[in-house]
């Protein structure tokens, strides 16, 4: 009985390994129809073909701020007086150059900048604060899990937030390049 169990176990392991190997190496990947602006293919598809930025930032005030902010400040995480979602940030924010501000606005308004969120605990390293009229949209960027958390008007109890979504390779890469220029002496943003 023990010998037949051992043979059955070995045979099962060989068959399962062969099936896994064949599936990974010989299967034709499913093709999804091309979606305009979906250059970041795999990440974009994780969110579904009907994903759009307005569906992400549900509140109309958040969309208004995101599309045309009157001011943008970038704050580094650490000891500071800005406290948001259990994280603190330096109150002395950096105002990005006009070019970098435009890059940030385009990135945050592009569906290609996002993917499904990760399962890790968000520990934001940077806060991007966008303001327009009486509203403020805080975007908290975590570099370890590459997720983005957002809060409108510093009130996480609003019906629309806080929200969390992942940043695609395009999204996190774009943000890193802007943050590297905003914090040139910060070793976290140095390129190897």
Backbone as JSON Lines, residues from 0, in Angstrom:
{"i":0,"aa":"X","n":[0.82,-1.19,0.0],"ca":[0.0,0.0,0.0],"c":[0.86,1.26,0.0]}
{"i":1,"aa":"X","n":[1.92,1.27,0.79],"ca":[2.78,2.44,0.85],"c":[3.47,2.67,-0.49]}
{"i":2,"aa":"X","n":[3.88,1.59,-1.14],"ca":[4.57,1.71,-2.42],"c":[3.63,2.28,-3.49]}
{"i":3,"aa":"X","n":[2.39,1.84,-3.54],"ca":[1.44,2.34,-4.54],"c":[1.1,3.81,-4.27]}
{"i":4,"aa":"X","n":[1.05,4.18,-3.01],"ca":[0.8,5.59,-2.68],"c":[1.96,6.45,-3.19]}
{"i":5,"aa":"X","n":[3.18,6.01,-2.98],"ca":[4.36,6.74,-3.42],"c":[4.37,6.88,-4.94]}
{"i":6,"aa":"X","n":[4.09,5.77,-5.66],"ca":[4.04,5.83,-7.13],"c":[2.94,6.79,-7.6]}
{"i":7,"aa":"X","n":[1.8,6.74,-6.97],"ca":[0.69,7.64,-7.33],"c":[1.04,9.1,-7.09]}
{"i":8,"aa":"X","n":[1.71,9.35,-5.98],"ca":[2.13,10.71,-5.66],"c":[3.13,11.23,-6.68]}
{"i":9,"aa":"X","n":[4.12,10.43,-7.02],"ca":[5.13,10.84,-8.0],"c":[4.49,11.06,-9.36]}
{"i":10,"aa":"X","n":[3.62,10.14,-9.79],"ca":[2.94,10.28,-11.08],"c":[2.09,11.56,-11.11]}
{"i":11,"aa":"X","n":[1.38,11.84,-10.03],"ca":[0.56,13.05,-9.95],"c":[1.42,14.31,-10.05]}
{"i":12,"aa":"X","n":[2.57,14.32,-9.38],"ca":[3.47,15.48,-9.42],"c":[4.02,15.68,-10.83]}
{"i":13,"aa":"X","n":[4.38,14.61,-11.51],"ca":[4.91,14.72,-12.87],"c":[3.84,15.25,-13.82]}
{"i":14,"aa":"X","n":[2.62,14.72,-13.74],"ca":[1.54,15.17,-14.62],"c":[1.21,16.64,-14.36]}
{"i":15,"aa":"X","n":[1.12,17.04,-13.09],"ca":[0.81,18.44,-12.75],"c":[1.92,19.37,-13.24]}
{"i":16,"aa":"X","n":[3.17,18.98,-13.07],"ca":[4.28,19.81,-13.55],"c":[4.26,19.93,-15.05]}
{"i":17,"aa":"X","n":[3.98,18.84,-15.75],"ca":[3.91,18.87,-17.2],"c":[2.78,19.76,-17.69]}
{"i":18,"aa":"X","n":[1.63,19.67,-17.04],"ca":[0.5,20.51,-17.44],"c":[0.81,21.99,-17.2]}
{"i":19,"aa":"X","n":[1.44,22.3,-16.08],"ca":[1.81,23.69,-15.79],"c":[2.82,24.19,-16.82]}
{"i":20,"aa":"X","n":[3.84,23.39,-17.1],"ca":[4.86,23.78,-18.07],"c":[4.24,24.02,-19.45]}
{"i":21,"aa":"X","n":[3.37,23.13,-19.88],"ca":[2.73,23.28,-21.19],"c":[1.86,24.53,-21.23]}
{"i":22,"aa":"X","n":[1.13,24.79,-20.18],"ca":[0.27,25.97,-20.15],"c":[1.09,27.25,-20.21]}
{"i":23,"aa":"X","n":[2.2,27.3,-19.47],"ca":[3.02,28.51,-19.41],"c":[3.81,28.75,-20.69]}
{"i":24,"aa":"X","n":[4.23,27.69,-21.37],"ca":[5.15,27.85,-22.49],"c":[4.55,27.64,-23.87]}
{"i":25,"aa":"X","n":[3.43,26.97,-23.95],"ca":[2.88,26.67,-25.27],"c":[1.5,27.24,-25.52]}
{"i":26,"aa":"X","n":[0.85,27.72,-24.49],"ca":[-0.5,28.26,-24.67],"c":[-0.44,29.61,-25.38]}
{"i":27,"aa":"X","n":[-1.39,29.86,-26.25],"ca":[-1.48,31.15,-26.93],"c":[-2.21,32.12,-26.01]}
{"i":28,"aa":"X","n":[-1.58,33.27,-25.69],"ca":[-2.27,34.2,-24.81],"c":[-3.52,34.76,-25.46]}
{"i":29,"aa":"X","n":[-4.53,34.98,-24.65],"ca":[-5.78,35.53,-25.17],"c":[-5.54,36.97,-25.62]}
{"i":30,"aa":"X","n":[-6.1,37.33,-26.74],"ca":[-5.96,38.69,-27.25],"c":[-7.23,39.47,-26.97]}
{"i":31,"aa":"X","n":[-7.05,40.62,-26.41],"ca":[-8.17,41.5,-26.18],"c":[-8.22,42.51,-27.31]}
{"i":32,"aa":"X","n":[-9.39,43.01,-27.64],"ca":[-9.45,44.02,-28.69],"c":[-8.67,45.26,-28.27]}
{"i":33,"aa":"X","n":[-8.03,45.9,-29.25],"ca":[-7.25,47.1,-28.96],"c":[-8.15,48.21,-28.45]}
{"i":34,"aa":"X","n":[-7.74,48.81,-27.36],"ca":[-8.48,49.93,-26.8],"c":[-7.62,51.17,-27.0]}
{"i":35,"aa":"X","n":[-8.18,52.19,-27.58],"ca":[-7.42,53.41,-27.83],"c":[-6.77,53.9,-26.54]}
{"i":36,"aa":"X","n":[-5.46,54.13,-26.6],"ca":[-4.74,54.65,-25.45],"c":[-4.31,53.58,-24.47]}
{"i":37,"aa":"X","n":[-4.36,52.31,-24.85],"ca":[-4.01,51.26,-23.9],"c":[-2.61,50.73,-24.16]}
{"i":38,"aa":"X","n":[-1.63,51.6,-24.29],"ca":[-0.27,51.2,-24.55],"c":[0.32,50.37,-23.42]}
{"i":39,"aa":"X","n":[-0.18,50.52,-22.24],"ca":[0.32,49.78,-21.09],"c":[-0.53,48.52,-20.91]}
{"i":40,"aa":"X","n":[-0.7,47.78,-21.98],"ca":[-1.61,46.68,-22.14],"c":[-2.03,45.89,-20.93]}
{"i":41,"aa":"X","n":[-1.12,45.09,-20.36],"ca":[-1.53,44.17,-19.31],"c":[-2.12,44.9,-18.11]}
{"i":42,"aa":"X","n":[-1.52,46.0,-17.71],"ca":[-2.04,46.73,-16.55],"c":[-3.42,47.31,-16.85]}
{"i":43,"aa":"X","n":[-3.57,47.89,-18.03],"ca":[-4.83,48.52,-18.38],"c":[-5.96,47.49,-18.36]}
{"i":44,"aa":"X","n":[-5.7,46.29,-18.9],"ca":[-6.74,45.27,-18.96],"c":[-7.13,44.76,-17.58]}
{"i":45,"aa":"X","n":[-6.25,44.85,-16.6],"ca":[-6.62,44.41,-15.27],"c":[-7.77,45.23,-14.7]}
{"i":46,"aa":"X","n":[-7.91,46.46,-15.16],"ca":[-8.96,47.33,-14.67],"c":[-10.27,47.17,-15.43]}
{"i":47,"aa":"X","n":[-10.24,46.47,-16.51],"ca":[-11.45,46.27,-17.3],"c":[-11.52,47.23,-18.46]}
{"i":48,"aa":"X","n":[-12.18,46.82,-19.52],"ca":[-12.23,47.66,-20.72],"c":[-13.03,48.94,-20.56]}
{"i":49,"aa":"X","n":[-13.88,49.01,-19.54],"ca":[-14.7,50.21,-19.36],"c":[-14.1,51.19,-18.34]}
{"i":50,"aa":"X","n":[-12.85,50.93,-17.92],"ca":[-12.21,51.8,-16.94],"c":[-11.97,53.19,-17.52]}
{"i":51,"aa":"X","n":[-12.21,54.2,-16.7],"ca":[-11.91,55.58,-17.09],"c":[-11.56,56.35,-15.82]}
{"i":52,"aa":"X","n":[-10.81,57.43,-15.98],"ca":[-10.41,58.22,-14.82],"c":[-11.62,58.79,-14.08]}
{"i":53,"aa":"X","n":[-12.65,59.3,-14.76],"ca":[-13.83,59.78,-14.01],"c":[-14.5,58.7,-13.16]}
{"i":54,"aa":"X","n":[-14.39,57.44,-13.55],"ca":[-14.97,56.36,-12.74],"c":[-14.11,56.12,-11.49]}
{"i":55,"aa":"X","n":[-12.83,56.47,-11.59],"ca":[-11.93,56.29,-10.47],"c":[-12.14,57.36,-9.4]}
{"i":56,"aa":"X","n":[-12.08,58.61,-9.82],"ca":[-12.29,59.74,-8.91],"c":[-13.76,60.14,-9.03]}
{"i":57,"aa":"X","n":[-14.63,59.42,-8.35],"ca":[-16.07,59.51,-8.53],"c":[-16.64,60.91,-8.3]}
{"i":58,"aa":"X","n":[-16.15,61.6,-7.32],"ca":[-16.72,62.89,-6.95],"c":[-16.44,63.94,-8.02]}
{"i":59,"aa":"X","n":[-17.45,64.69,-8.47],"ca":[-17.24,65.72,-9.49],"c":[-16.23,66.79,-9.07]}
{"i":60,"aa":"X","n":[-16.17,67.09,-7.77],"ca":[-15.18,68.06,-7.3],"c":[-13.76,67.53,-7.47]}
{"i":61,"aa":"X","n":[-13.58,66.24,-7.24],"ca":[-12.26,65.63,-7.43],"c":[-11.84,65.71,-8.89]}
{"i":62,"aa":"X","n":[-12.76,65.42,-9.79],"ca":[-12.47,65.49,-11.23],"c":[-12.12,66.92,-11.62]}
{"i":63,"aa":"X","n":[-12.86,67.88,-11.11],"ca":[-12.62,69.29,-11.42],"c":[-11.21,69.7,-11.0]}
{"i":64,"aa":"X","n":[-10.81,69.31,-9.79],"ca":[-9.47,69.64,-9.3],"c":[-8.41,68.92,-10.13]}
{"i":65,"aa":"X","n":[-8.65,67.66,-10.43],"ca":[-7.68,66.85,-11.16],"c":[-7.45,67.37,-12.57]}
{"i":66,"aa":"X","n":[-8.5,67.81,-13.23],"ca":[-8.37,68.25,-14.62],"c":[-7.73,69.62,-14.76]}
{"i":67,"aa":"X","n":[-7.95,70.53,-13.81],"ca":[-7.41,71.89,-13.95],"c":[-7.08,72.48,-12.59]}
{"i":68,"aa":"X","n":[-6.04,71.95,-11.93],"ca":[-5.69,72.52,-10.62],"c":[-5.11,73.92,-10.76]}
{"i":69,"aa":"X","n":[-5.41,74.75,-9.77],"ca":[-4.85,76.11,-9.76],"c":[-3.46,76.11,-9.13]}
{"i":70,"aa":"X","n":[-3.2,75.13,-8.26],"ca":[-1.87,75.01,-7.67],"c":[-1.55,73.54,-7.41]}
{"i":71,"aa":"X","n":[-0.24,73.25,-7.46],"ca":[0.24,71.89,-7.18],"c":[1.44,72.02,-6.25]}
{"i":72,"aa":"X","n":[1.43,71.22,-5.19],"ca":[2.55,71.15,-4.26],"c":[2.93,69.69,-4.08]}
{"i":73,"aa":"X","n":[4.23,69.43,-4.01],"ca":[4.74,68.07,-3.79],"c":[5.41,68.07,-2.42]}
{"i":74,"aa":"X","n":[4.96,67.17,-1.54],"ca":[5.48,67.09,-0.17],"c":[6.11,65.71,0.04]}
{"i":75,"aa":"X","n":[7.28,65.7,0.68],"ca":[7.97,64.45,0.98],"c":[7.49,63.92,2.33]}
{"i":76,"aa":"X","n":[7.36,62.6,2.42],"ca":[6.97,61.97,3.68],"c":[8.07,62.15,4.73]}
{"i":77,"aa":"X","n":[7.66,62.17,5.97],"ca":[8.6,62.31,7.07],"c":[7.98,63.15,8.16]}
{"i":78,"aa":"X","n":[8.79,63.53,9.14],"ca":[8.24,64.36,10.2],"c":[7.74,65.68,9.61]}
{"i":79,"aa":"X","n":[6.55,66.02,9.95],"ca":[5.99,67.26,9.42],"c":[4.64,67.56,10.03]}
{"i":80,"aa":"X","n":[4.07,68.63,9.55],"ca":[2.8,69.07,10.13],"c":[1.59,68.66,9.31]}
{"i":81,"aa":"X","n":[1.8,68.1,8.13],"ca":[0.66,67.6,7.37],"c":[0.45,66.15,7.75]}
{"i":82,"aa":"X","n":[-0.7,65.85,8.3],"ca":[-1.03,64.49,8.71],"c":[-2.26,64.04,7.94]}
{"i":83,"aa":"X","n":[-2.11,62.93,7.25],"ca":[-3.19,62.44,6.4],"c":[-3.13,60.93,6.3]}
{"i":84,"aa":"X","n":[-4.23,60.26,6.6],"ca":[-4.33,58.8,6.52],"c":[-3.17,58.11,7.24]}
{"i":85,"aa":"X","n":[-2.91,58.53,8.45],"ca":[-1.88,57.96,9.32],"c":[-0.46,58.16,8.79]}
{"i":86,"aa":"X","n":[-0.25,59.09,7.9],"ca":[1.08,59.42,7.39],"c":[1.31,60.91,7.62]}
{"i":87,"aa":"X","n":[2.59,61.27,7.77],"ca":[2.92,62.68,7.93],"c":[3.84,63.12,6.81]}
{"i":88,"aa":"X","n":[3.73,64.4,6.46],"ca":[4.51,64.96,5.36],"c":[5.05,66.32,5.75]}
{"i":89,"aa":"X","n":[6.18,66.66,5.18],"ca":[6.79,67.96,5.4],"c":[5.87,69.04,4.84]}
{"i":90,"aa":"X","n":[5.57,70.04,5.65],"ca":[4.66,71.11,5.23],"c":[5.27,71.98,4.13]}
{"i":91,"aa":"X","n":[6.59,72.03,4.07],"ca":[7.26,72.83,3.05],"c":[7.26,72.05,1.73]}
{"i":92,"aa":"X","n":[6.24,72.28,0.96],"ca":[6.13,71.57,-0.32],"c":[6.93,72.25,-1.41]}
{"i":93,"aa":"X","n":[7.16,71.5,-2.46],"ca":[7.87,71.98,-3.63],"c":[6.83,72.27,-4.71]}
{"i":94,"aa":"X","n":[6.91,73.43,-5.33],"ca":[6.05,73.72,-6.46],"c":[6.77,73.25,-7.72]}
{"i":95,"aa":"X","n":[6.19,72.33,-8.47],"ca":[6.88,71.83,-9.66],"c":[6.96,72.91,-10.75]}
{"i":96,"aa":"X","n":[7.91,72.74,-11.65],"ca":[8.01,73.65,-12.79],"c":[6.73,73.53,-13.61]}
{"i":97,"aa":"X","n":[6.48,74.49,-14.47],"ca":[5.28,74.45,-15.32],"c":[5.26,73.17,-16.16]}
{"i":98,"aa":"X","n":[6.42,72.77,-16.65],"ca":[6.51,71.55,-17.46],"c":[6.18,70.32,-16.62]}
{"i":99,"aa":"X","n":[6.75,70.23,-15.41],"ca":[6.47,69.09,-14.55],"c":[5.03,69.08,-14.06]}
{"i":100,"aa":"X","n":[4.46,70.26,-13.82],"ca":[3.05,70.33,-13.43],"c":[2.17,69.78,-14.54]}
{"i":101,"aa":"X","n":[2.49,70.12,-15.78],"ca":[1.73,69.6,-16.92],"c":[1.89,68.09,-17.04]}
{"i":102,"aa":"X","n":[3.09,67.59,-16.79],"ca":[3.34,66.14,-16.83],"c":[2.51,65.44,-15.76]}
{"i":103,"aa":"X","n":[2.47,66.0,-14.56],"ca":[1.68,65.4,-13.47],"c":[0.19,65.38,-13.83]}
{"i":104,"aa":"X","n":[-0.32,66.49,-14.32],"ca":[-1.75,66.56,-14.67],"c":[-2.08,65.53,-15.75]}
{"i":105,"aa":"X","n":[-1.24,65.43,-16.77],"ca":[-1.48,64.45,-17.83],"c":[-1.42,63.02,-17.29]}
{"i":106,"aa":"X","n":[-0.45,62.76,-16.42],"ca":[-0.32,61.4,-15.87],"c":[-1.54,61.03,-15.04]}
{"i":107,"aa":"X","n":[-1.96,61.92,-14.14],"ca":[-3.09,61.61,-13.27],"c":[-4.41,61.52,-14.04]}
{"i":108,"aa":"X","n":[-4.47,62.12,-15.21],"ca":[-5.69,62.08,-16.03],"c":[-5.65,61.01,-17.11]}
{"i":109,"aa":"X","n":[-4.61,60.2,-17.14],"ca":[-4.47,59.16,-18.15],"c":[-4.82,57.79,-17.59]}
{"i":110,"aa":"X","n":[-5.68,57.08,-18.27],"ca":[-6.05,55.72,-17.84],"c":[-4.83,54.8,-17.86]}
{"i":111,"aa":"X","n":[-3.85,55.1,-18.7],"ca":[-2.64,54.26,-18.8],"c":[-1.75,54.36,-17.56]}
{"i":112,"aa":"X","n":[-1.98,55.33,-16.72],"ca":[-1.16,55.5,-15.52],"c":[-1.58,54.56,-14.4]}
{"i":113,"aa":"X","n":[-2.69,53.85,-14.58],"ca":[-3.24,53.06,-13.49],"c":[-3.31,51.57,-13.82]}
{"i":114,"aa":"X","n":[-3.35,50.78,-12.76],"ca":[-3.57,49.33,-12.86],"c":[-4.31,48.92,-11.59]}
{"i":115,"aa":"X","n":[-4.59,47.65,-11.47],"ca":[-5.24,47.17,-10.25],"c":[-4.33,47.38,-9.05]}
{"i":116,"aa":"X","n":[-4.93,47.61,-7.9],"ca":[-4.13,47.88,-6.69],"c":[-3.45,46.63,-6.19]}
{"i":117,"aa":"X","n":[-2.39,46.84,-5.43],"ca":[-1.67,45.71,-4.84],"c":[-2.34,45.32,-3.53]}
{"i":118,"aa":"X","n":[-1.8,44.3,-2.91],"ca":[-2.37,43.83,-1.66],"c":[-1.54,44.27,-0.45]}
{"i":119,"aa":"X","n":[-0.55,45.14,-0.67],"ca":[0.29,45.53,0.45],"c":[-0.29,46.72,1.2]}
{"i":120,"aa":"X","n":[0.3,47.01,2.33],"ca":[-0.13,48.16,3.15],"c":[0.53,49.4,2.57]}
{"i":121,"aa":"X","n":[-0.26,50.39,2.29],"ca":[0.22,51.61,1.65],"c":[1.04,52.45,2.64]}
{"i":122,"aa":"X","n":[2.28,52.76,2.26],"ca":[3.16,53.63,3.05],"c":[3.66,54.73,2.13]}
{"i":123,"aa":"X","n":[2.86,55.77,1.94],"ca":[3.21,56.79,0.95],"c":[4.51,57.51,1.25]}
{"i":124,"aa":"X","n":[5.27,57.76,0.18],"ca":[6.53,58.49,0.3],"c":[6.4,59.93,-0.15]}
{"i":125,"aa":"X","n":[5.36,60.21,-0.94],"ca":[5.15,61.55,-1.47],"c":[3.66,61.87,-1.46]}
{"i":126,"aa":"X","n":[3.37,63.12,-1.16],"ca":[2.01,63.64,-1.25],"c":[2.0,64.7,-2.34]}
{"i":127,"aa":"X","n":[1.1,64.55,-3.31],"ca":[0.9,65.57,-4.33],"c":[-0.44,66.22,-3.99]}
{"i":128,"aa":"X","n":[-0.39,67.5,-3.69],"ca":[-1.59,68.23,-3.27],"c":[-2.02,69.16,-4.4]}
{"i":129,"aa":"X","n":[-3.21,68.89,-4.94],"ca":[-3.78,69.71,-6.01],"c":[-4.91,70.55,-5.42]}
{"i":130,"aa":"X","n":[-4.94,71.84,-5.76],"ca":[-5.99,72.72,-5.24],"c":[-6.67,73.45,-6.38]}
{"i":131,"aa":"X","n":[-7.97,73.63,-6.21],"ca":[-8.76,74.43,-7.13],"c":[-9.94,75.0,-6.36]}
{"i":132,"aa":"X","n":[-10.06,76.32,-6.39],"ca":[-11.12,77.02,-5.66],"c":[-11.12,76.57,-4.2]}
{"i":133,"aa":"X","n":[-12.22,76.04,-3.7],"ca":[-12.31,75.63,-2.3],"c":[-11.99,74.16,-2.08]}
{"i":134,"aa":"X","n":[-11.5,73.49,-3.11],"ca":[-11.29,72.04,-2.99],"c":[-9.82,71.67,-3.11]}
{"i":135,"aa":"X","n":[-9.51,70.57,-2.46],"ca":[-8.14,70.08,-2.43],"c":[-8.17,68.57,-2.64]}
{"i":136,"aa":"X","n":[-7.38,68.08,-3.57],"ca":[-7.28,66.65,-3.82],"c":[-5.87,66.22,-3.44]}
{"i":137,"aa":"X","n":[-5.76,65.32,-2.48],"ca":[-4.47,64.81,-2.03],"c":[-4.23,63.45,-2.63]}
{"i":138,"aa":"X","n":[-3.1,63.31,-3.31],"ca":[-2.71,62.06,-3.95],"c":[-1.45,61.56,-3.25]}
{"i":139,"aa":"X","n":[-1.56,60.42,-2.58],"ca":[-0.46,59.87,-1.79],"c":[0.15,58.7,-2.55]}
{"i":140,"aa":"X","n":[1.44,58.8,-2.87],"ca":[2.13,57.82,-3.71],"c":[3.01,56.93,-2.85]}
{"i":141,"aa":"X","n":[2.77,55.62,-2.92],"ca":[3.59,54.62,-2.22],"c":[4.52,53.98,-3.25]}
{"i":142,"aa":"X","n":[5.83,54.02,-2.98],"ca":[6.78,53.46,-3.94],"c":[7.07,51.99,-3.7]}
{"i":143,"aa":"X","n":[6.8,51.46,-2.51],"ca":[7.05,50.04,-2.29],"c":[5.98,49.19,-2.95]}
{"i":144,"aa":"X","n":[4.72,49.6,-2.88],"ca":[3.66,48.81,-3.52],"c":[3.16,49.46,-4.81]}
{"i":145,"aa":"X","n":[3.67,50.65,-5.12],"ca":[3.29,51.38,-6.34],"c":[1.78,51.6,-6.43]}
{"i":146,"aa":"X","n":[1.2,51.99,-5.3],"ca":[-0.22,52.33,-5.23],"c":[-0.38,53.82,-5.01]}
{"i":147,"aa":"X","n":[-1.55,54.3,-5.33],"ca":[-1.9,55.7,-5.15],"c":[-3.18,55.76,-4.33]}
{"i":148,"aa":"X","n":[-3.13,56.51,-3.23],"ca":[-4.31,56.75,-2.4],"c":[-4.73,58.19,-2.63]}
{"i":149,"aa":"X","n":[-6.02,58.46,-2.59],"ca":[-6.46,59.85,-2.74],"c":[-7.56,60.18,-1.75]}
{"i":150,"aa":"X","n":[-7.58,61.46,-1.37],"ca":[-8.57,61.98,-0.44],"c":[-8.96,63.36,-0.93]}
{"i":151,"aa":"X","n":[-10.23,63.64,-0.93],"ca":[-10.74,64.95,-1.33],"c":[-11.01,65.78,-0.08]}
{"i":152,"aa":"X","n":[-10.52,67.0,-0.05],"ca":[-10.75,67.96,1.02],"c":[-10.38,67.43,2.41]}
{"i":153,"aa":"X","n":[-9.32,66.64,2.46],"ca":[-8.78,66.08,3.71],"c":[-9.83,65.34,4.54]}
{"i":154,"aa":"X","n":[-10.86,64.83,3.89],"ca":[-11.93,64.15,4.61],"c":[-12.09,62.72,4.08]}
{"i":155,"aa":"X","n":[-11.42,61.75,4.71],"ca":[-11.52,60.36,4.23],"c":[-12.88,59.74,4.43]}
{"i":156,"aa":"X","n":[-13.8,60.43,5.1],"ca":[-15.14,59.87,5.32],"c":[-16.12,60.24,4.23]}
{"i":157,"aa":"X","n":[-15.68,61.08,3.26],"ca":[-16.58,61.42,2.16],"c":[-16.96,60.15,1.4]}
{"i":158,"aa":"X","n":[-18.07,60.18,0.74],"ca":[-18.56,58.98,0.05],"c":[-17.6,58.5,-1.02]}
{"i":159,"aa":"X","n":[-16.77,59.38,-1.55],"ca":[-15.89,58.98,-2.64],"c":[-14.51,58.52,-2.18]}
{"i":160,"aa":"X","n":[-14.21,58.56,-0.9],"ca":[-12.84,58.21,-0.58],"c":[-12.64,57.9,0.88]}
{"i":161,"aa":"X","n":[-11.43,57.53,1.26],"ca":[-10.27,57.52,0.4],"c":[-10.33,56.38,-0.6]}
{"i":162,"aa":"X","n":[-9.67,56.56,-1.7],"ca":[-9.62,55.53,-2.71],"c":[-8.19,55.07,-2.89]}
{"i":163,"aa":"X","n":[-8.03,53.87,-3.42],"ca":[-6.71,53.32,-3.67],"c":[-6.73,52.63,-5.02]}
{"i":164,"aa":"X","n":[-5.67,52.84,-5.78],"ca":[-5.49,52.16,-7.06],"c":[-4.0,51.99,-7.29]}
{"i":165,"aa":"X","n":[-3.65,51.02,-8.13],"ca":[-2.25,50.81,-8.45],"c":[-1.78,51.76,-9.54]}
{"i":166,"aa":"X","n":[-0.48,51.97,-9.59],"ca":[0.12,52.77,-10.65],"c":[0.85,51.83,-11.61]}
{"i":167,"aa":"X","n":[0.58,51.99,-12.9],"ca":[1.23,51.16,-13.9],"c":[2.7,51.53,-14.0]}
{"i":168,"aa":"X","n":[3.45,50.78,-14.78],"ca":[4.86,51.1,-15.0],"c":[5.0,52.49,-15.6]}
{"i":169,"aa":"X","n":[4.11,52.83,-16.5],"ca":[4.12,54.17,-17.1],"c":[3.84,55.22,-16.03]}
{"i":170,"aa":"X","n":[2.83,54.99,-15.2],"ca":[2.45,55.94,-14.17],"c":[3.53,56.15,-13.13]}
{"i":171,"aa":"X","n":[4.06,55.07,-12.56],"ca":[5.07,55.21,-11.5],"c":[6.36,55.77,-12.08]}
{"i":172,"aa":"X","n":[6.7,55.39,-13.3],"ca":[7.92,55.91,-13.93],"c":[7.83,57.41,-14.17]}
{"i":173,"aa":"X","n":[6.67,57.86,-14.63],"ca":[6.46,59.29,-14.87],"c":[6.56,60.06,-13.56]}
{"i":174,"aa":"X","n":[5.91,59.56,-12.51],"ca":[5.94,60.25,-11.23],"c":[7.35,60.27,-10.65]}
{"i":175,"aa":"X","n":[8.07,59.16,-10.75],"ca":[9.45,59.11,-10.24],"c":[10.32,60.17,-10.91]}
{"i":176,"aa":"X","n":[10.16,60.33,-12.22],"ca":[11.0,61.31,-12.92],"c":[10.69,62.73,-12.45]}
{"i":177,"aa":"X","n":[9.44,63.04,-12.22],"ca":[9.07,64.37,-11.71],"c":[9.59,64.55,-10.29]}
{"i":178,"aa":"X","n":[9.41,63.53,-9.44],"ca":[9.85,63.63,-8.05],"c":[11.37,63.72,-7.96]}
{"i":179,"aa":"X","n":[12.07,63.09,-8.89],"ca":[13.53,63.17,-8.9],"c":[13.97,64.62,-9.15]}
{"i":180,"aa":"X","n":[13.26,65.31,-10.01],"ca":[13.59,66.73,-10.25],"c":[13.16,67.61,-9.08]}
{"i":181,"aa":"X","n":[12.06,67.24,-8.42],"ca":[11.58,68.03,-7.28],"c":[12.5,67.85,-6.06]}
{"i":182,"aa":"X","n":[13.04,66.65,-5.88],"ca":[13.9,66.34,-4.74],"c":[15.24,65.79,-5.24]}
{"i":183,"aa":"X","n":[16.07,66.62,-5.87],"ca":[17.31,66.12,-6.51],"c":[18.32,65.53,-5.54]}
{"i":184,"aa":"X","n":[18.28,65.92,-4.27],"ca":[19.25,65.4,-3.3],"c":[18.72,64.21,-2.5]}
{"i":185,"aa":"X","n":[17.5,63.79,-2.78],"ca":[16.9,62.68,-2.04],"c":[17.38,61.36,-2.63]}
{"i":186,"aa":"X","n":[18.08,60.53,-1.84],"ca":[18.6,59.27,-2.37],"c":[17.52,58.3,-2.85]}
{"i":187,"aa":"X","n":[16.3,58.46,-2.37],"ca":[15.21,57.57,-2.79],"c":[14.89,57.73,-4.27]}
{"i":188,"aa":"X","n":[15.24,58.88,-4.85],"ca":[14.91,59.14,-6.25],"c":[16.13,59.12,-7.16]}
{"i":189,"aa":"X","n":[17.28,58.73,-6.63],"ca":[18.49,58.64,-7.45],"c":[18.37,57.43,-8.38]}
{"i":190,"aa":"X","n":[18.79,57.61,-9.62],"ca":[18.78,56.48,-10.55],"c":[20.11,55.75,-10.42]}
{"i":191,"aa":"X","n":[20.05,54.42,-10.47],"ca":[21.29,53.63,-10.3],"c":[22.25,53.81,-11.46]}
